[in-house]
Amino acid sequence: MIGKRIGGRYEVLRGIGEGGMSKVYLAHDIILDRDVAIKVLNYDFANEQDLKKRFQREALSATSLSHPHIVNIFDVGEEEELHYLVMEYIEGQTLKKFIQTNGPLHVQQAVKIMRQLVSAISNAHHNGIVHRDIKPQNILMDSEGNVKITDFGIAMALNATAHTKTNSVIGTVHYLSPEQARGGMATKKSDIYSLGIVFYELLTGELPFSAETAVAIALKHLQEETPSVRLVFPNIPQSVENVILKSTAKDASNRYRSSDEMYDDLLTVLSPERQHEEKFTIPFDDDQTRVIPAITDTSNFDRLDETKIVEPVVPEVVQEQKKKRKKWPIFVGLSALLLAIAVLLIIFWPTLFGPKSALVPNVVGLEEAEAIALLEENGFLVEETVEDYSDEYDAGQVFRTNPEADKKRDIGSSVTLYVSIGKETMELTDYTGRDYEEIANFLEGFGFKSIEPDWTHSDAPKGQILKQSPEAGEMVVPGETDLVFTVSLGKEMKTLANLSNYTKEELDDYAVRSGFKIVIVKSEKSDTVKEGHVISQNPPAESELEKGATVEVVMSKGKEKLPIKQFEHTVKIPYEPSEDEGDEYSDPEPQTIKIYIQDNKHSMTIPVAEFTITEDEYRKIIVELEEGQSGGYQVRRDDTIIAEETFNYDDDNEDVE
């Protein structure tokens, strides 16, 4: 194979893996110039044209799957006797190898992986595809720790071929559900069982059931309860163990109703309020008939972990003791025999002497009763009808038959009808409080008409879902539903302005406009910023802050001032007698004196001293000036200025008499 070109475009470079059903090669697509993985199937399709067509159809249906955690299938083809699938090449390792190297994994890491796996399986189930062979060997892990499931379509297609031929099932016995082990049809709940086994292996690094033969392991899946992970690792929350116990219940009716329900459980499984919940238990039915299968094969497999054709476990048939029959007259027995022969001849006369086979009529689109009548007219029996969802056909109409229309089958053989119950509906879960991106990725594969976020600011963390429309609990048809999630942008962010030189009034105005809380933490002297203006701020200008955040500012006291300077003057206040004071023996008439000072404490409007004199007096006047100030004094007799002086701060300070 190495060096060969397949399909005219895929150059095989080297082998990268081998399993029980296939070999995998790294190849290069010369048309699209990309590396791909080519899986070449070991199954022999020789002389089985119907099976070959079915494989191609089933495998091609898997190419429709598109999900972040599903390996894309690009192409399906055949060349000579080779049947192959061309897939996305993932550079990394299998989850099995990762577990063997790193297991047991931490609970948080195991839950993260399981959420990815279950979301992928949920996507497939909503597209009508059951994987049938989920195991760590079919799961790839990239360098960032994300996982992708592969082999969709292979087990699905080959299971049909092998079952038709040998009444066997395709699967890996360690992860095989009880219903598959019995030889029953794999369902969506079979995938859920296998996911539970994978979860057990992630947490413990071991498989829950081991034995020397495939049959012995299958019997354990049928008979033994899944071991408790908490017995080995008590720190694992009970809520986590409950996921394993519920998904691996022997009776499929006790498992999760769907992979969606399992995913929802995993979203909250690590919540603190769930870590001490009650252990999951299954109601016990004393009246249930239990059949213990017999071990009929003890041969060893070389590789029990490979996907193989596994014969179903056949239960022992316990024959009841024959009851003694009463003896009836011989002629009564003969009469009954003759009557039975006559009835059989009437019923099967057309079959015995008419055509041996016929084409199955096309009843798709007919009502169930009409379809049954038409099939019976053509000699076929309808022993089973299966109800399922259909996007194309209304409730009550047949949307598929098995065998399909125009297939030639024996007269008298049975036909299974698949009857529509209408478009598939789903009940919306309450997604509020969860991460939008995670939920949107999960719901992407459900086929919703649209999924849109409505972003808004709130106190909730960014990306958290605040509301949803339609609301939780509503039953909707995904393809006809627009999902709208109100999602938090986190608190509203604003850009902080440059507050330098803002006054107190300007700060108050900005606080109202911006929504920030402005706090003056202190005042300092400044040679460059005027008094009463902002010197600095914290956080700095242009910072992105949540609305309502606190901004601290420092205000200016202005320049540091020089000390107050005192001008001290001694002033002579002369007494001037009036003209009437000629008599040397008369008393002098008192004169009123007022002194006014203009300085840092006084103004010329109010006198600092008022007194009367009858003779000359000397008074000391002190004028105090701050840096940059001017001042002075006036001495008034009655209303007449009799002395005054002015000073500047920079004048020399000398006492004047």
C-alpha positions in Angstrom: 0.0 0.0 0.0 2.8 2.5 0.9 3.7 4.5 -2.2 0.5 3.6 -4.0 -2.0 6.2 -5.2 -5.6 5.4 -4.4 -8.6 6.9 -6.2 -6.2 8.7 -8.5 -5.5 11.4 -5.8 -4.5 9.9 -2.5 -0.8 9.0 -2.2 -0.2 6.6 0.7 2.7 7.7 2.8 2.9 5.3 5.8 0.9 3.1 8.1 -0.4 4.8 11.3 -2.6 2.1 12.8 -4.3 -1.3 12.6 -7.4 -2.8 14.2 -9.5 -5.9 13.9 -11.6 -4.5 11.0 -9.2 -2.2 9.2 -5.8 -0.7 8.6 -5.2 3.1 8.7 -2.6 4.9 6.5 -1.4 8.5 6.3 -1.9 9.8 2.8 -1.7 13.1 0.9 -4.5 14.4 -1.2 -2.7 15.8 -4.2 -5.8 17.7 -5.4 -6.6 19.6 -2.2 -2.9 19.5 -1.0 -3.6 18.2 2.4 -2.8 15.2 4.6 -5.7 12.7 5.2 -6.1 9.4 6.9 -7.3 6.5 4.8 -9.0 3.6 6.5 -8.9 0.4 4.4 -11.4 -2.2 5.5 -10.5 -5.8 5.9 -14.1 -7.0 5.3 -14.4 -9.1 2.2 -17.3 -7.8 0.0 -16.7 -10.3 -2.8 -19.9 -11.6 -4.3 -22.0 -9.4 -2.0 -23.2 -6.6 -4.2 -26.2 -5.7 -2.0 -24.0 -5.5 1.0 -21.4 -3.5 -0.9 -24.0 -0.9 -1.9 -25.4 -0.8 1.7 -21.9 -0.2 3.1 -21.3 2.7 0.6 -24.7 4.2 1.4 -24.3 3.9 5.2 -20.8 5.2 5.2 -21.7 8.1 2.9 -24.5 9.0 5.4 -21.8 9.5 8.0 -20.1 12.1 5.9 -23.0 14.4 6.7 -21.9 14.6 10.3 -20.3 17.9 11.2 -19.2 18.5 14.8 -16.1 19.8 16.5 -15.6 16.4 18.2 -16.3 14.1 15.3 -13.6 13.2 12.8 -14.8 14.3 9.4 -15.2 11.7 6.6 -14.3 13.3 3.3 -14.8 10.4 0.8 -15.8 6.8 0.5 -14.6 4.6 -2.4 -13.3 1.3 -3.7 -10.4 0.3 -5.9 -10.2 -3.3 -7.1 -11.0 -5.3 -3.9 -10.1 -2.4 -1.5 -12.9 -0.5 0.2 -11.8 2.6 2.0 -12.8 5.8 3.8 -10.9 9.1 3.5 -11.0 11.0 6.8 -9.6 14.0 8.5 -6.1 13.4 9.8 -5.7 14.2 13.5 -2.1 14.5 14.7 -2.0 13.1 18.2 -2.8 9.8 19.9 -5.8 7.6 20.7 -7.6 8.2 24.0 -6.7 4.6 24.9 -3.0 5.4 24.7 -3.5 8.6 26.7 -5.3 6.7 29.5 -2.5 4.1 29.6 0.1 6.8 29.9 -1.7 9.3 32.2 -4.6 7.4 33.8 -6.4 7.5 36.1 -7.4 11.1 35.2 -8.5 13.9 37.5 -12.2 14.2 37.8 -12.3 17.6 36.1 -10.3 16.4 33.1 -12.4 13.2 32.8 -15.6 15.3 32.9 -14.3 17.7 30.2 -13.5 14.8 27.9 -16.9 13.2 28.5 -18.8 16.4 27.7 -17.0 16.5 24.4 -17.8 12.8 23.6 -21.4 13.0 24.7 -22.0 16.2 22.7 -20.6 14.4 19.6 -22.7 11.3 20.1 -25.8 13.5 20.7 -25.1 15.2 17.3 -24.9 11.7 15.6 -28.1 10.5 17.3 -30.0 13.6 16.1 -28.9 12.7 12.6 -30.2 9.2 13.0 -26.8 7.5 13.3 -25.8 5.1 16.1 -22.1 4.5 16.4 -22.3 1.0 17.9 -18.6 0.7 18.7 -17.6 3.5 21.1 -14.3 2.8 22.8 -11.1 4.8 23.6 -9.4 3.2 20.6 -11.9 4.9 18.3 -11.3 8.3 20.0 -8.4 10.6 18.9 -6.9 13.3 21.1 -5.0 16.3 19.7 -2.1 18.2 21.2 -4.5 20.5 23.1 -6.3 17.7 24.9 -9.5 17.9 22.8 -11.0 14.6 21.6 -12.7 13.5 18.3 -14.7 10.3 17.7 -13.9 8.3 14.6 -15.3 5.3 12.8 -18.9 6.6 12.4 -20.5 4.6 9.7 -18.2 1.7 9.7 -19.7 -0.3 12.6 -23.1 0.9 11.5 -22.6 -0.4 8.0 -20.7 -3.6 8.8 -23.1 -4.5 11.6 -25.8 -4.8 9.0 -23.7 -7.0 6.7 -22.4 -9.3 9.4 -25.8 -9.6 11.2 -27.5 -10.5 7.9 -25.0 -13.1 7.2 -24.2 -14.7 10.6 -26.7 -13.3 13.1 -23.7 -11.8 14.9 -22.8 -8.2 16.0 -19.9 -5.9 15.4 -18.3 -4.4 18.5 -15.6 -4.5 21.1 -16.6 -6.8 23.9 -15.2 -4.6 26.7 -17.6 -1.8 25.8 -20.5 -3.9 24.5 -24.0 -3.2 25.9 -26.0 -6.1 27.3 -28.5 -5.9 24.5 -25.7 -6.2 21.9 -24.1 -9.1 23.9 -27.5 -10.9 23.6 -27.5 -10.4 19.8 -30.0 -7.7 19.9 -30.0 -4.5 17.8 -27.8 -1.7 18.9 -29.7 1.5 19.8 -28.9 5.0 20.9 -29.0 3.7 24.5 -26.3 1.2 23.5 -24.0 4.1 22.8 -24.9 5.6 26.2 -23.8 2.3 27.8 -20.5 2.3 26.0 -19.9 6.0 27.0 -20.5 5.0 30.7 -17.8 2.3 30.4 -15.4 4.9 28.8 -16.1 7.2 31.7 -15.3 4.5 34.2 -12.0 3.8 32.4 -11.1 7.5 32.4 -11.5 7.8 36.2 -9.9 4.5 37.2 -7.5 3.7 34.4 -9.0 0.2 34.3 -11.9 -1.6 32.6 -14.8 -2.6 34.8 -15.1 -6.1 33.4 -12.2 -8.4 32.4 -11.8 -12.1 31.7 -9.9 -14.4 29.5 -12.6 -14.9 26.8 -14.9 -12.7 25.0 -17.9 -14.7 26.1 -16.9 -14.5 29.8 -16.6 -10.7 29.5 -20.0 -10.5 27.7 -21.6 -12.5 30.5 -20.2 -10.0 33.0 -21.9 -7.2 31.1 -25.1 -9.2 31.3 -24.9 -10.3 34.9 -22.7 -8.1 37.0 -23.3 -4.5 38.1 -20.7 -1.9 37.2 -18.1 -1.7 40.0 -18.1 1.4 42.2 -15.4 3.9 41.3 -15.6 5.5 44.7 -14.5 2.2 46.4 -11.1 2.8 44.8 -11.1 6.6 44.7 -13.3 7.9 47.6 -12.6 11.5 46.6 -14.7 11.2 43.4 -18.1 12.9 44.0 -21.1 10.7 44.2 -22.7 12.7 41.5 -19.9 11.6 39.1 -20.3 8.0 40.0 -24.0 8.3 39.4 -23.4 9.2 35.8 -21.6 5.9 35.3 -24.2 3.9 37.2 -27.1 5.4 35.3 -25.5 5.1 31.8 -24.4 1.5 32.4 -27.7 0.1 33.8 -28.3 -3.4 32.5 -31.9 -2.6 31.5 -31.8 0.2 28.9 -35.0 1.7 30.3 -33.1 2.6 33.4 -30.4 4.5 31.5 -30.5 8.1 30.4 -33.5 8.7 28.1 -31.1 10.3 25.6 -27.5 11.5 25.2 -28.9 15.0 25.5 -30.0 14.2 29.1 -26.6 12.6 29.8 -24.9 15.8 28.6 -27.1 18.0 30.7 -26.2 15.9 33.7 -22.5 16.3 33.0 -22.8 20.1 32.8 -23.6 20.3 36.5 -22.0 17.1 37.8 -19.2 19.0 39.5 -21.5 21.6 41.1 -20.8 21.8 44.9 -24.5 21.2 45.7 -24.4 17.8 43.9 -21.2 16.3 45.4 -23.1 14.6 48.2 -26.2 13.5 46.4 -27.7 10.1 47.0 -26.3 7.1 45.1 -28.2 6.1 42.0 -30.1 2.9 42.5 -32.4 0.9 40.2 -35.8 -0.2 41.5 -35.8 -3.9 42.0 -38.6 -6.0 40.5 -39.0 -9.4 42.4 -41.4 -10.6 39.7 -39.0 -10.0 36.8 -38.2 -13.2 35.0 -34.4 -13.6 34.9 -32.6 -15.8 32.3 -29.0 -16.7 33.2 -27.0 -17.2 30.0 -24.8 -20.1 29.7 -21.1 -19.9 28.8 -20.9 -21.8 25.5 -17.5 -20.7 24.3 -14.3 -20.5 26.3 -11.8 -19.8 23.5 -9.4 -16.9 24.0 -9.1 -13.9 21.7 -5.7 -12.6 20.9 -6.9 -9.0 21.2 -10.1 -8.5 23.2 -9.9 -4.7 22.6 -10.4 -5.0 18.8 -13.6 -4.6 17.0 -14.8 -8.0 16.1 -17.8 -10.0 14.9 -19.1 -11.3 18.3 -21.5 -14.2 18.5 -24.4 -13.4 20.8 -24.5 -15.1 24.2 -27.2 -17.8 24.0 -29.2 -18.2 27.2 -29.8 -21.7 28.5 -33.3 -22.8 27.8 -34.7 -24.5 30.9 -37.3 -27.0 29.7 -40.4 -27.4 31.8 -41.3 -30.9 32.8 -43.9 -32.3 30.5 -47.3 -32.6 32.1 -49.1 -35.9 31.7 -51.7 -35.6 29.0 -55.1 -37.0 29.4 -56.0 -39.7 27.0 -58.7 -38.6 24.6 -60.5 -40.8 22.1 -58.4 -41.4 19.0 -61.2 -40.3 16.7 -61.2 -36.8 18.3 -57.5 -36.4 17.7 -57.9 -37.5 14.1 -60.8 -35.1 13.5 -58.7 -32.2 14.9 -55.8 -33.2 12.7 -58.0 -33.3 9.6 -59.5 -30.0 10.4 -56.1 -28.4 10.9 -54.9 -29.7 7.5 -57.9 -28.3 5.8 -57.4 -24.9 7.4 -53.7 -24.9 6.4 -54.6 -25.8 2.8 -57.0 -22.9 2.6 -54.5 -20.4 4.0 -51.4 -21.5 2.1 -53.0 -22.8 -1.2 -51.8 -19.6 -3.0 -48.4 -19.9 -1.5 -48.0 -23.6 -2.3 -49.3 -23.5 -5.8 -48.9 -19.8 -6.7 -45.9 -17.7 -7.2 -43.0 -18.4 -4.8 -41.8 -14.8 -4.6 -42.8 -11.2 -5.4 -41.6 -7.7 -5.3 -42.3 -5.7 -2.1 -44.8 -3.0 -3.1 -44.0 0.6 -2.4 -46.1 1.7 0.6 -44.1 4.8 1.6 -46.4 7.7 2.1 -49.4 5.6 2.8 -51.3 5.5 6.1 -50.4 2.5 8.2 -53.7 0.6 7.6 -53.5 1.2 3.9 -49.9 0.0 3.8 -50.7 -3.2 5.7 -53.7 -3.9 3.4 -51.6 -3.5 0.2 -48.8 -5.7 1.6 -51.2 -8.4 2.5 -52.8 -8.2 -0.9 -49.4 -9.0 -2.4 -48.8 -11.9 -0.1 -46.7 -10.4 2.6 -47.1 -10.3 6.4 -46.7 -7.3 8.6 -45.5 -8.6 12.0 -43.9 -5.5 13.3 -44.4 -1.7 13.0 -41.8 0.7 14.3 -42.8 4.2 15.2 -40.2 6.9 14.8 -39.8 10.6 13.9 -39.8 11.8 10.3 -39.2 15.3 9.0 -40.7 14.4 5.6 -43.8 12.4 6.4 -46.8 13.3 8.6 -47.7 11.3 11.7 -49.3 7.9 10.7 -47.7 7.7 7.3 -45.2 4.9 6.4 -41.7 6.4 5.7 -39.7 3.2 5.3 -40.0 -0.5 5.0 -37.6 -3.4 5.6 -37.1 -4.9 3.1 -37.3 -1.8 0.9 -39.7 -1.5 -2.0 -39.1 -3.4 -5.2 -37.0 -6.0 -3.4 -37.9 -9.6 -4.4 -38.9 -11.6 -1.3 -40.7 -14.9 -0.7 -44.4 -14.8 -0.5 -45.5 -15.0 3.1 -42.4 -13.4 4.4 -42.7 -10.5 6.8 -42.2 -6.8 6.2 -41.4 -4.3 8.9 -43.1 -0.9 8.6 -41.6 2.3 9.9 -44.5 4.7 10.8 -44.0 8.4 11.3 -45.0 10.0 14.6 -44.3 13.4 13.1 -41.3 15.7 13.2 -39.0 15.0 16.1 -39.6 17.4 19.0 -37.4 18.0 22.0 -38.0 19.6 25.4 -35.7 22.6 25.9 -33.5 22.4 29.0 -33.0 25.4 31.3 -29.6 26.7 30.0 -29.6 29.9 32.1 -26.5 30.3 34.1 -24.3 28.2 31.7 -21.6 29.2 29.3 -23.1 30.3 25.9 -20.2 29.0 23.8 -20.4 25.6 25.3 -24.1 25.4 24.9 -24.1 26.7 21.4 -21.5 24.1 20.4 -23.6 21.4 22.0 -26.8 22.5 20.3 -25.2 23.0 16.9 -25.8 19.4 15.8 -29.5 19.4 16.7 -30.5 21.1 13.5 -32.0 24.3 15.0 -33.1 26.9 12.4 -30.7 29.3 14.1 -28.9 29.9 17.4 -28.2 33.5 18.1 -26.8 35.4 21.1 -28.3 38.7 22.4 -25.4 40.4 24.2 -26.1 42.7 27.1 -24.1 44.1 30.0 -24.8 42.7 33.4 -23.1 41.8 36.7 -22.9 38.1 35.6 -19.6 36.8 34.2 -19.0 37.4 30.5 -20.5 34.6 28.4 -23.1 33.4 30.9 -26.6 32.8 29.6 -29.1 35.1 31.4 -32.4 34.2 29.5 -33.5 32.0 26.7 -36.3 32.0 24.1 -38.2 29.7 23.8 -38.1 29.1 27.5 -37.1 25.9 29.3 -39.7 23.1 29.2 -41.2 24.0 25.9 -41.5 21.3 23.3 -40.0 22.4 19.9 -39.2 21.1 16.5 -35.5 22.1 16.1 -35.6 22.7 12.4 -38.4 25.2 12.8 -37.1 26.9 15.9 -34.9 30.0 16.3 -33.1 29.9 19.6 -32.2 33.2 21.1 -30.0 33.4 24.3 -29.6 36.6 26.2 -25.8 36.5 27.1 -23.9 38.6 29.5 -21.1 40.9 28.3 -20.0 41.3 31.9 -20.1 44.7 33.5 -20.2 47.6 31.1 -16.7 48.9 30.4 -15.9 52.6 29.8 -12.7 54.5 29.0 -11.5 56.8 31.8 -10.9 60.4 30.7 -7.8 62.5 31.6 -8.9 64.3 34.7 -5.8 66.5 35.0 -6.7 70.1 36.0 -10.3 69.3 36.7 -11.9 71.3 39.4 -14.2 69.8 42.1 -17.2 70.9 40.2 -15.9 69.4 36.9 -15.2 66.1 38.7 -18.8 66.0 40.1 -20.2 66.6 36.6 -17.9 63.9 35.0 -18.9 61.3 37.7 -22.6 61.8 36.8 -21.9 61.4 33.0 -19.5 58.5 33.2 -20.9 56.4 36.1 -17.5 56.3 37.8 -17.2 57.1 41.5 -14.7 59.9 41.9 -12.9 60.1 45.3 -10.5 62.8 46.4 -8.0 60.9 48.5 -5.7 63.9 49.5 -4.4 67.3 48.6 -0.8 68.3 47.9 1.2 71.5 47.1 2.1 71.9 43.5 4.3 74.4 41.7 2.6 73.7 38.4 -1.1 73.0 39.2 -3.3 75.6 40.5 -4.9 75.2 43.8 -8.2 73.3 43.7 -7.3 71.4 40.5 -6.5 67.7 40.0 -2.8 66.8 40.1 -3.0 63.1 39.4 -5.5 60.1 39.1 -5.6 56.4 39.7 -6.2 54.4 37.4 -4.5 56.4 34.7 -6.3 58.1 31.8 -7.5 55.8 28.9 -8.0 52.8 31.3 -10.9 50.5 30.5 -13.0 50.2 33.7 -16.3 48.7 34.7 -19.1 51.2 35.0 -19.3 52.2 38.7 -15.6 51.7 39.4 -13.8 54.0 41.8 -11.3 56.6 40.6 -9.0 58.2 43.1 -7.7 61.8 42.5 -5.2 64.1 44.2 -6.0 67.8 44.4 -3.6 70.7 44.4 -3.0 73.1 47.3 -1.1 75.4 45.0 2.5 76.5 45.4 4.1 76.2 48.8 3.8 79.8 50.3 6.6 81.9 52.0 6.1 82.7 55.6 3.9 85.6 56.6 5.9 88.9 56.8 5.1 91.4 59.5 5.5 95.2 59.0 5.8 96.8 62.4 5.5 100.6 62.6 5.4 102.9 65.6 3.2 105.9 64.7 3.0 109.2 66.4 -0.5 110.4 66.8 -0.4 114.2 67.6 -3.1 116.0 69.7 -4.2 119.2 68.1 -6.0 121.6 70.4 -8.9 123.6 69.1 -9.0 127.4 68.8 -11.3 127.6 71.8 -8.7 126.0 74.1 -7.0 129.4 74.9 -7.4 129.3 78.6 -4.5 127.6 80.2 -6.6 126.4 83.0 -9.3 124.7 80.9 -9.2 120.9 80.3 -8.3 119.7 76.8 -11.1 118.4 74.7 -10.8 114.6 73.9 -10.2 113.7 70.2 -11.4 110.3 68.7 -8.7 108.3 66.9 -9.4 105.3 64.6 -6.8 103.0 63.2 -7.5 100.9 60.0 -5.3 98.1 58.7 -5.3 96.2 55.3 -3.5 92.9 55.6 -4.2 89.1 55.5 -6.5 89.5 58.5 -8.1 92.9 58.2 -9.6 95.3 55.8 -10.0 99.0 55.7 -13.8 98.8 56.2 -13.6 98.2 60.0 -11.2 99.9 62.4 -8.9 97.6 64.4 -8.7 100.2 67.2 -10.7 103.2 68.3 -9.8 105.5 71.3 -9.6 109.1 72.4 -6.5 111.2 73.2 -6.0 114.5 75.0 -2.3 114.7 74.2 0.2 113.2 71.7 0.4 109.4 71.7 2.6 106.7 70.1 0.9 103.5 68.9 2.6 100.4 67.4 0.8 99.1 64.2 1.5 95.6 62.8 0.6 94.8 59.2 0.9 91.0 58.3 1.2 90.2 54.6 1.3 86.8 52.7 3.4 86.3 49.7 2.2 88.4 46.8 0.0 90.6 49.0 -0.1 94.4 49.5 -1.3 96.2 52.5 -1.0 99.2 54.8 -2.7 101.3 57.5 -4.5 104.6 58.1 -4.9 106.7 61.3 -7.9 108.9 61.3 -8.8 111.8 63.7 -12.5 112.0 63.5 -12.8 111.7 59.7 -9.5 113.2 58.8 -6.5 110.9 57.8 -3.6 112.0 59.8 -1.2 109.1 59.0 -1.0 106.3 56.5 1.4 103.9 54.9 1.3 101.1 52.2 3.5 98.0 51.9 4.3 95.2 49.5 5.3 91.8 50.7 8.7 92.2 49.0 9.4 95.6 50.8 12.0 95.7 53.5 10.6 95.4 57.0 11.8 98.3 59.1 10.3 99.9 62.1 9.2 103.5 61.4 8.7 106.2 64.0 
